[in-house]
Amino acid sequence: MGKNVAHQIVELLEKANIKRVYAVTGDSLNFFNIAVKQSDKIDWVHVRHEEAGAIAATAESELNGIGCCAGSSGPGHVHLINGVYEAHKSRTPLVVIASTLPTIEFGTDYFQETNTIKLFDDCSCYNQIITRAEQVPRMVQTAIQHAISKKDVAIIGLPGDIAEMEAVESNYTSNFYFNQPIITPNKTELREAASIINDANNITLFCGIGASQANEEVIKLSRHLHAPVGYSFKGKMSIQPNNPNEIGMTGLLGQPSAYHAMHKADLIILIGTDFPYKDFIPTDKKIIQIDSDGSKLGRRAKIDLGLVGNAKETINELIELLEPKQNKDFLDSQLEMYKKVLENKMTFVHEKGKENAIQPEYAAYLLDELATKDAIFTVDTGMCCVWGARYITGTGERKMLGSFNHGSMANAMPQAIGAQMAYPDRQIIAMCGDGGISMLLGDLATIKQYNLPVKLIIFNNRTLGMVKLEMEVAGLPDNETDMENPDFTLIGKAMGIESESVKNPDDLPDAIGRAFAHNGPYLLNVFTNPNALAMPPKVDLDQMIGMTKSMAKLMLGGKMNEVMETIKSNYKHLKDL
């Protein structure tokens, strides 16, 4: 038998440098499954849930530039959706093979029939279904090129009967182009920006993931202007390293120093950031925004000038037009404040907690201290994001992945699978919430099946911590946020993963050391303080009133002990207010 359509698709995936397909096999996927098996360039990763597979593929894409997952007809498609949204919101290339029922059954309400066009329409840049073998070469090439160029999701609907048809060759291109265009503003726009910057006295830079390739240029600009440098969570690991003028993050997960520097500046320069929390960006300051995507200009802040360009090249062009600033008073004052913020941050580390209530800040600090310089961290949405944002240090080699735009729970463990598959020799540390890991526990079996040396650190605070905090600042007593967890250590052991629980803070350093030294997967179940709060850098009056109301309602409801533990665990935040 000659080459079939499934083989033809796999050959195109190989040319796009796709290394793995994360999937659960099933009837309509079977011919594609065998075609992957027969490839010597692509591996099939048998996950236990398609959502985990899509999130793992998204992680691989964020690290290496492209990823691929697959799901079979009906429930397989639906299970993919959350992970597909993760790639779509993260703006990273993902190719999805959505196999489906035979074409002759279209529109008959056949077993497991779903309309892939309607289902994936909101989370993709390309979404088509193959109905003829002749379409395959051009349609698959177009889909993959869309994913690469638009940094988004491409859906290829593949009916089961089409997959087994004999392949039809074509004269269309089968190559793929991972272009890196250089974009800079025109000279008039650069001169206008330079004029605004030269007239300003106190300038703050705020950088995002779009400036990730411009660390040296940002530092050079900062020194030229004596400007402090803040950054978003997604920008942290790229902008923080070797940066003498960094002042941390702002936003819900950030610190007072960056918030303060932005609000005390005359001019803010936003570089490569689509920072979504507009309440943390001043409305009474001059703002220049630089972004490679012109559609993002002005949608988060009231800007005075928007420039379209790559961060690295635009800064290099701009700095030639800028007068060096002489006065360092503003920069020095912001760095002094940041120094105090860092000192206060360490008080949570020094007060390590107690039995069954280890301070999560202390746990995150130890992970940072003991991890390798090129470790890849994944952080679950919620409180783990806070501890990762505040305590994990960028070295220039480390990476940190999270569901930073989509905000999905249960992301850290499957992202760790994708990261470890892509980088088998690097240390992968998943900072998992107990709520998050509970959602996709089945894919612990995937970690064991492939013997991935992922280090799973569960911050087990027995509550949905971020939701609890959100309710309390809204003046609501927390309700239905408590979690009666299983013994994660026993579950890990049942899966064949070396596992242990840590309840005493004095035992934690050695336990993390054992986990990191173990040659294989390791699950560390850390009993953290359920009353540890993560106060944002800006706490407004309504939030303080809301928290007061919440505590009062808890006391009236007979939960005085919880109120007292919350106060004792977080009194140190008063220094930040």
C-alpha positions in Angstrom: 0.0 0.0 0.0 1.3 3.5 -0.9 1.5 6.5 1.4 -1.8 7.5 2.9 -3.1 10.9 4.0 -2.1 10.3 7.7 1.5 9.7 6.6 1.5 12.8 4.4 0.3 15.0 7.4 3.1 13.5 9.6 5.7 14.3 7.0 4.5 17.9 7.0 4.6 18.0 10.8 8.2 16.7 10.6 9.2 19.5 8.3 7.7 22.0 10.7 10.1 20.7 13.4 7.4 19.2 15.5 8.9 16.6 17.8 5.9 15.3 19.7 2.1 14.8 19.4 0.4 14.8 22.8 -2.8 12.8 22.6 -5.2 10.1 23.7 -5.7 7.8 20.8 -9.1 6.7 19.6 -10.9 5.3 16.6 -10.8 8.3 14.2 -7.2 9.0 15.2 -5.9 5.5 14.7 -4.4 5.9 11.2 -2.7 9.1 12.3 -1.4 7.3 15.4 0.2 4.6 13.3 1.7 7.2 11.0 3.3 8.9 14.0 4.6 5.5 15.2 6.3 4.9 11.9 8.0 8.3 12.0 11.6 8.4 13.2 11.3 12.2 14.0 8.1 12.5 16.0 7.0 10.7 19.2 3.5 10.1 20.4 3.0 11.1 24.0 0.2 9.2 25.6 -1.4 11.5 28.1 -4.3 10.5 30.3 -6.5 13.5 29.5 -6.5 15.6 26.3 -6.6 18.9 28.3 -3.3 17.9 29.9 -1.9 17.1 26.4 -2.9 20.4 25.0 -1.4 22.3 27.9 1.8 20.2 27.7 2.0 20.9 23.9 1.5 24.6 24.7 4.4 24.6 27.2 6.6 23.0 24.6 5.6 25.6 22.1 6.4 28.5 24.5 9.9 27.0 25.0 10.7 25.9 21.5 8.4 27.8 19.1 5.8 25.2 18.1 3.8 22.3 19.6 1.2 19.8 18.6 -1.6 17.9 20.2 -4.5 15.7 18.9 -8.0 14.6 20.0 -10.4 12.1 18.6 -14.0 12.7 17.6 -16.5 14.2 20.1 -15.3 14.1 23.8 -11.7 14.1 22.6 -12.3 17.5 21.0 -14.1 18.9 24.0 -11.4 17.8 26.4 -8.9 19.6 24.3 -10.6 23.0 24.5 -9.2 24.4 27.8 -5.6 23.6 26.7 -6.2 25.0 23.2 -7.5 28.3 24.8 -4.2 28.3 26.8 -2.2 28.4 23.6 -4.5 30.9 22.0 -4.4 33.3 25.0 -0.6 32.8 25.3 -0.1 33.6 21.6 2.1 30.6 20.9 2.0 28.3 17.9 0.0 25.1 18.4 -1.1 22.7 15.7 -4.2 20.6 16.7 -5.2 17.5 14.8 -8.9 17.1 15.5 -9.9 13.8 14.0 -13.5 13.2 13.5 -16.2 10.9 12.1 -16.3 9.7 8.4 -17.4 12.3 6.0 -20.4 10.2 4.9 -21.8 10.6 8.4 -21.6 14.4 8.5 -24.8 16.1 9.7 -26.5 12.9 10.8 -26.1 13.3 14.5 -23.7 10.3 14.4 -22.1 8.8 17.5 -19.6 11.3 19.0 -20.3 13.9 16.3 -19.1 17.4 17.0 -18.7 20.4 14.7 -15.0 21.2 14.9 -15.5 24.5 13.0 -18.0 25.8 15.5 -16.2 24.2 18.5 -12.8 25.7 18.0 -13.7 28.9 16.2 -13.1 31.3 19.2 -9.7 29.9 20.1 -7.9 29.6 16.7 -6.5 31.6 13.9 -7.0 28.8 11.3 -9.8 26.3 11.5 -10.7 24.0 8.6 -11.7 20.4 8.0 -10.2 18.3 5.2 -12.9 16.7 3.0 -10.7 15.6 0.0 -7.3 14.0 -0.1 -6.3 16.5 -2.8 -6.7 19.3 -0.2 -4.1 17.9 2.3 -0.7 19.3 1.2 -1.9 22.9 0.8 -4.3 23.0 3.7 -1.9 21.5 6.2 0.9 23.7 5.1 -1.4 26.7 5.3 -2.6 25.7 8.8 0.9 25.3 10.2 2.2 28.5 8.6 -0.7 30.4 10.1 0.1 29.0 13.6 3.8 30.0 13.2 3.2 33.5 11.7 0.3 34.5 13.9 1.6 32.8 17.0 -1.8 31.1 17.5 -3.7 27.9 17.2 -4.3 26.1 13.9 -7.0 23.4 13.8 -6.9 20.7 11.2 -10.1 18.7 11.1 -9.3 15.1 9.9 -12.2 12.7 9.2 -11.3 9.1 9.8 -12.0 8.0 6.3 -9.8 10.7 4.8 -6.9 9.8 7.0 -6.7 6.3 5.4 -7.0 7.5 1.8 -4.1 7.3 -0.6 -2.1 10.5 -0.5 -2.2 12.9 -3.4 0.9 15.0 -4.1 0.8 18.6 -5.2 2.9 21.3 -6.6 2.4 23.6 -3.6 5.2 24.4 -1.2 5.8 22.1 1.7 8.2 24.4 3.5 7.7 26.4 6.6 9.1 29.8 7.5 9.9 30.9 11.1 10.6 34.5 10.2 11.9 37.0 12.7 11.1 40.4 11.0 12.8 43.5 12.4 10.3 46.4 12.9 11.3 49.9 13.9 9.3 53.2 14.0 10.0 55.8 11.4 12.4 58.6 12.1 9.6 61.2 12.7 8.0 59.0 15.4 11.4 58.3 17.0 12.2 62.0 17.1 8.8 62.7 18.7 9.4 60.1 21.3 12.9 61.5 22.0 11.5 65.0 22.5 9.1 63.7 25.1 11.8 61.7 26.9 14.3 64.6 26.8 11.8 66.9 28.4 11.0 64.5 31.3 12.8 64.5 34.6 11.7 61.3 36.3 11.2 58.3 34.0 10.2 54.8 34.8 10.5 51.9 32.4 8.0 49.0 32.5 8.7 46.0 30.4 6.9 42.8 29.4 7.5 39.6 27.5 7.8 41.6 24.3 11.1 42.9 25.6 12.5 39.4 26.5 15.2 39.6 23.8 16.2 43.1 24.8 17.6 42.7 28.4 20.9 44.4 27.5 19.2 47.2 25.6 16.7 47.9 28.5 19.6 48.1 31.0 21.5 50.4 28.6 18.4 52.7 28.3 17.8 52.6 32.0 21.4 53.7 32.7 21.2 56.4 30.1 18.0 57.8 31.6 18.7 56.9 35.3 15.3 55.2 35.1 14.1 52.4 37.4 12.8 49.3 35.6 9.7 47.5 36.5 8.3 44.4 34.7 5.3 42.2 34.3 5.1 38.6 35.5 5.7 37.3 31.9 8.7 39.7 31.6 10.3 38.9 34.9 12.6 36.1 33.9 14.1 38.1 31.0 14.2 41.6 32.4 15.3 40.9 36.0 18.7 39.2 35.4 21.8 41.4 35.7 19.7 44.5 36.0 21.0 47.0 38.6 18.0 49.3 38.3 15.2 46.7 38.5 12.5 47.5 41.1 10.3 44.4 40.7 6.7 43.8 39.5 3.5 45.8 39.9 0.0 44.4 39.6 -1.9 42.0 41.7 1.1 39.8 42.2 3.7 42.6 42.5 5.4 44.8 45.0 4.9 48.4 46.2 8.2 49.6 44.7 7.2 49.2 41.1 3.8 50.7 41.7 5.4 53.6 43.6 8.0 54.3 40.8 5.3 54.4 38.1 3.1 56.8 40.1 6.0 59.1 41.1 7.4 59.4 37.6 6.8 62.2 35.1 7.0 59.8 32.2 6.4 56.0 31.9 7.8 54.0 28.9 5.9 50.8 28.4 8.1 48.3 26.4 6.7 45.1 25.0 3.9 44.8 27.5 0.2 44.2 27.3 -0.2 44.4 31.0 -3.9 43.9 31.7 -4.4 45.5 35.1 -5.2 49.1 34.2 -5.9 50.1 37.8 -2.1 49.8 38.5 -1.2 52.2 35.6 -1.4 55.9 36.4 -3.8 58.0 34.3 -2.2 61.4 35.1 1.3 60.7 33.7 2.7 60.9 30.2 3.1 57.4 28.7 4.9 56.2 25.7 4.2 52.6 24.6 6.4 50.5 22.3 5.1 47.3 20.9 5.6 45.1 17.9 1.9 44.7 17.5 0.2 48.0 16.8 -3.2 46.7 17.8 -2.1 46.7 21.4 -1.3 50.4 21.5 -3.5 52.3 24.0 -5.8 49.4 24.9 -4.6 49.2 28.6 -3.4 52.8 29.3 -4.0 56.4 28.4 -0.9 56.9 26.2 0.6 60.0 24.7 2.5 58.3 22.0 2.5 54.8 20.5 5.4 53.3 18.6 5.3 50.1 16.6 8.6 48.2 16.7 10.6 45.4 18.2 11.9 46.3 21.7 15.6 45.6 20.9 15.9 47.5 17.7 13.6 50.4 18.7 15.6 51.1 21.9 18.9 51.0 19.8 17.4 53.5 17.4 15.9 55.7 20.1 18.9 55.9 22.4 20.9 57.7 19.7 18.4 60.6 20.0 18.4 60.8 23.7 20.3 63.2 26.0 21.8 61.4 29.0 20.2 62.3 32.3 22.4 63.8 34.9 20.3 63.7 38.0 20.0 60.3 39.8 17.9 61.4 42.7 14.7 59.7 41.4 16.4 56.5 40.5 18.2 56.3 43.9 15.1 57.0 45.8 13.2 54.2 44.0 16.1 51.7 44.5 16.2 52.6 48.2 12.5 51.8 48.4 13.0 48.5 46.6 15.7 47.6 49.0 13.3 48.0 51.9 10.6 46.0 50.0 13.1 43.2 49.6 14.1 43.3 53.3 10.4 43.2 54.3 9.8 40.3 51.9 12.4 38.3 53.8 10.5 38.6 57.1 8.1 36.0 55.7 11.1 33.7 55.0 12.7 34.1 58.4 9.4 33.4 60.2 9.2 29.9 58.6 5.8 28.9 60.1 4.9 26.0 62.3 3.6 22.5 62.2 1.1 22.0 59.4 1.4 25.7 58.5 4.7 26.2 56.8 4.9 29.7 55.3 4.6 29.4 51.5 7.0 32.3 51.1 9.6 30.2 52.9 9.0 27.2 50.7 9.3 29.3 47.5 12.5 30.9 48.8 14.0 27.5 49.4 13.1 26.3 45.9 14.7 29.4 44.5 17.9 28.9 46.5 18.2 25.2 45.8 17.2 25.1 42.1 19.7 25.0 39.3 20.5 28.2 37.4 18.8 26.9 34.3 15.7 25.4 36.0 12.3 25.7 34.3 9.6 26.5 36.8 5.9 26.1 36.2 3.4 27.8 38.5 -0.3 27.0 39.1 -2.8 29.8 38.8 -3.6 31.2 42.2 -1.3 31.6 45.2 1.5 29.7 43.6 1.7 32.4 41.0 2.2 34.9 43.8 5.0 33.0 45.5 6.7 32.3 42.1 6.4 36.0 41.1 7.9 37.2 44.4 10.5 34.6 45.3 11.8 32.9 42.2 14.8 34.8 40.8 15.6 35.2 37.1 19.1 34.2 36.3 19.1 34.7 32.5 18.9 31.0 32.0 15.8 30.1 34.0 12.3 30.0 32.5 8.9 30.3 34.2 5.7 29.1 32.6 2.1 29.7 33.9 -1.4 30.3 32.7 -0.6 34.0 32.8 -3.3 35.2 30.2 -5.9 32.4 30.3 -5.7 32.0 34.1 -6.6 28.3 34.1 -6.2 26.1 37.2 -4.3 22.8 36.9 -1.7 24.1 34.5 1.6 23.6 36.3 1.8 19.8 36.2 1.0 19.3 32.5 3.2 22.3 31.6 6.0 20.5 33.5 5.3 17.4 31.3 5.8 19.4 28.1 8.9 21.2 29.5 10.6 18.0 30.6 9.8 16.3 27.3 11.4 19.2 25.4 14.4 19.5 27.8 15.0 16.0 29.4 18.3 17.1 30.9 17.1 20.3 32.6 15.6 20.6 36.1 11.8 21.0 35.9 10.0 22.2 39.0 6.2 22.4 39.1 4.8 24.6 41.9 1.4 23.1 42.2 -1.6 24.2 44.2 -3.6 21.5 45.9 -6.7 22.7 44.0 -4.8 22.7 40.7 -3.2 19.3 40.9 -6.5 17.7 42.1 -8.1 18.5 38.8 -5.7 16.5 36.6 -4.3 13.9 39.0 -4.6 11.2 36.3 -1.6 12.5 34.4 0.7 11.7 37.3 0.6 8.4 35.5 2.0 10.0 32.3 4.9 11.3 34.3 5.6 7.8 35.6 5.0 6.1 32.3 7.7 8.2 30.7 9.8 8.4 33.9 10.0 12.2 33.6 12.2 13.5 36.4 9.7 16.3 37.2 9.7 17.7 40.7 6.2 18.3 41.8 6.0 20.6 44.8 2.4 20.8 46.1 1.6 23.9 48.2 -1.0 22.1 50.2 -2.9 24.9 52.1 -6.2 23.0 52.1 -8.1 25.9 50.5 -8.6 27.7 47.2 -6.4 30.5 48.5 -6.7 33.1 45.8 -10.5 32.7 45.7 -10.6 33.0 49.5 -8.7 36.3 49.3 -10.9 37.6 46.5 -14.0 36.9 48.6 -12.5 38.5 51.7 -11.5 41.8 50.0 -15.0 42.0 48.6 -16.3 41.8 52.1 -17.6 38.3 51.8 -16.9 35.5 54.3 -15.0 32.8 52.4 -17.4 30.0 51.4 -16.8 26.7 49.7 -13.1 27.4 49.4 -12.0 24.8 52.0 -10.6 21.6 50.6 -10.7 18.1 52.2 -7.7 16.7 50.3 -6.7 13.1 49.8 -3.2 12.1 50.9 -1.2 13.3 47.9 1.8 11.4 49.1 -0.1 8.1 49.0 -1.5 8.9 45.6 2.0 9.7 44.3 3.3 6.4 45.7 0.4 4.5 44.2 1.3 6.0 40.8 4.9 4.7 41.3 6.3 8.2 42.0 8.7 8.7 45.0 6.7 10.9 47.4 6.8 12.4 50.8 4.9 14.9 53.0 6.5 17.8 54.9 4.6 19.3 57.8 7.4 20.9 59.8 9.3 23.9 58.4 12.6 22.6 59.8 12.3 19.5 57.7 11.7 21.3 54.4 15.3 22.1 53.2 16.4 18.5 53.4 13.1 17.3 51.8 13.6 19.6 48.8 17.2 18.5 48.6 16.1 14.9 48.4 13.5 15.7 45.8 16.1 17.5 43.6 18.7 14.9 44.0 16.4 12.0 43.1 16.9 10.5 39.6 13.3 10.4 38.6 9.9 12.0 39.3 9.3 13.2 42.9 6.2 14.5 44.7 6.7 16.7 47.7 3.5 17.4 49.6 4.1 20.6 51.6 1.5 21.5 54.3 1.5 25.3 54.0 -0.3 28.0 56.0 -3.9 28.3 54.8 -4.1 31.8 56.2 -1.1 33.3 54.3 -2.3 36.2 52.2 -0.7 37.9 49.2 -1.4 41.6 49.5 -1.1 43.5 46.2 1.1 46.6 46.1 -1.9 48.9 46.1 -4.7 48.3 48.7 -7.6 50.7 48.3 -10.1 51.8 50.9 -12.8 49.6 49.6 -10.6 46.5 49.9 -9.7 47.4 53.5 -13.3 47.9 54.3 -14.2 44.6 52.5 -11.5 42.7 54.5 -12.8 44.2 57.7 -16.3 43.2 56.9 -15.2 39.7 56.0 -13.3 39.2 59.2 -16.3 40.5 61.2 -18.7 38.1 59.5 -16.3 35.2 60.2 -16.2 36.2 63.9 -20.0 36.4 64.1 -20.1 33.0 62.4 -18.0 31.5 65.2 -14.7 31.4 63.2 -12.7 33.5 65.7 -9.7 31.1 65.5 -9.5 31.6 61.7 -9.6 35.4 62.1 -6.8 35.3 64.6 -4.6 33.0 62.5 -5.1 35.3 59.5 -4.1 38.3 61.5 -1.0 36.6 63.0 0.1 35.2 59.7 -0.1 38.5 57.8 0.5 41.4 60.3 3.9 41.9 58.5 2.0 43.2 55.5 1.2 46.4 57.5 4.7 47.6 56.6 3.7 47.7 52.9 0.6 49.8 53.5 
